[in-house]
Amino acid sequence: MVFKENQLHQEFLDLERSMRLLDMQLADALHRIRHGSSADLIEKAKQEEKILLTELDRLMTRMRAIEGQLLQIQKTATRH
């Protein structure tokens, strides 16, 4: 059980790092949308934003799932 808990904690930390990177990429895309020099560049940034938001949603969903699993492990541990 401890191994599984450690694994989940590590995955959560990895996801947090990925989320920070995605946040920076998203901020960059938003900056390019607002300040783009051509319609083509702005459109490309909007497409990137969509992809990044989808990935961010996926990461956040997985993080919530891990949190739920960790809570279950903690509840089980406190019952024993």
ZAMIMI-115386 format. One record per residue (C-alpha): x, y, z; residue number from 1; residue in one letter. Coordinates in steps of 0.5 Angstrom, whole numbers. Example, Ala and Ser with C-alpha at 12.3 -4.5 7.8 and 13.67 -1.06 7.14 Angstrom:
// residues 2
east, north, up, pos, code
25, -9, 16, 1, A
27, -2, 14, 2, S
// end
This chain:
// residues 80
east, north, up, pos, code
0, 0, 0, 1, M
6, 5, 2, 2, V
9, 3, -5, 3, F
2, 5, -9, 4, K
2, 12, -4, 5, E
9, 14, -6, 6, N
8, 12, -13, 7, Q
1, 17, -13, 8, L
5, 22, -10, 9, H
11, 22, -15, 10, Q
6, 22, -21, 11, E
2, 28, -18, 12, F
9, 32, -17, 13, L
10, 30, -24, 14, D
3, 33, -26, 15, L
4, 39, -22, 16, E
11, 40, -26, 17, R
8, 39, -33, 18, S
2, 44, -31, 19, M
7, 49, -29, 20, R
10, 48, -36, 21, L
3, 48, -39, 22, L
1, 55, -36, 23, D
7, 58, -39, 24, M
6, 56, -46, 25, Q
-1, 58, -45, 26, L
1, 65, -42, 27, A
5, 65, -49, 28, D
0, 63, -53, 29, A
-5, 68, -50, 30, L
0, 74, -51, 31, H
1, 72, -58, 32, R
-6, 72, -59, 33, I
-7, 79, -56, 34, R
-1, 82, -59, 35, H
0, 78, -66, 36, G
3, 82, -72, 37, S
-1, 78, -77, 38, S
-8, 74, -77, 39, A
-4, 68, -79, 40, D
0, 68, -73, 41, L
-6, 70, -68, 42, I
-10, 64, -71, 43, E
-4, 59, -70, 44, K
-4, 62, -63, 45, A
-11, 61, -62, 46, K
-10, 53, -64, 47, Q
-4, 52, -60, 48, E
-9, 55, -54, 49, E
-14, 50, -55, 50, K
-9, 44, -55, 51, I
-6, 47, -49, 52, L
-13, 48, -45, 53, L
-15, 41, -47, 54, T
-8, 38, -44, 55, E
-9, 42, -38, 56, L
-16, 39, -37, 57, D
-13, 32, -38, 58, R
-8, 34, -33, 59, L
-12, 37, -28, 60, M
-17, 31, -28, 61, T
-12, 26, -27, 62, R
-9, 30, -21, 63, M
-16, 30, -18, 64, R
-17, 23, -19, 65, A
-10, 22, -16, 66, I
-12, 26, -10, 67, E
-18, 22, -9, 68, G
-14, 15, -9, 69, Q
-9, 18, -4, 70, L
-15, 20, 0, 71, L
-18, 13, 0, 72, Q
-11, 10, 2, 73, I
-11, 15, 8, 74, Q
-18, 13, 10, 75, K
-16, 6, 10, 76, T
-10, 7, 14, 77, A
-13, 10, 19, 78, T
-18, 5, 20, 79, R
-13, 0, 21, 80, H
// end
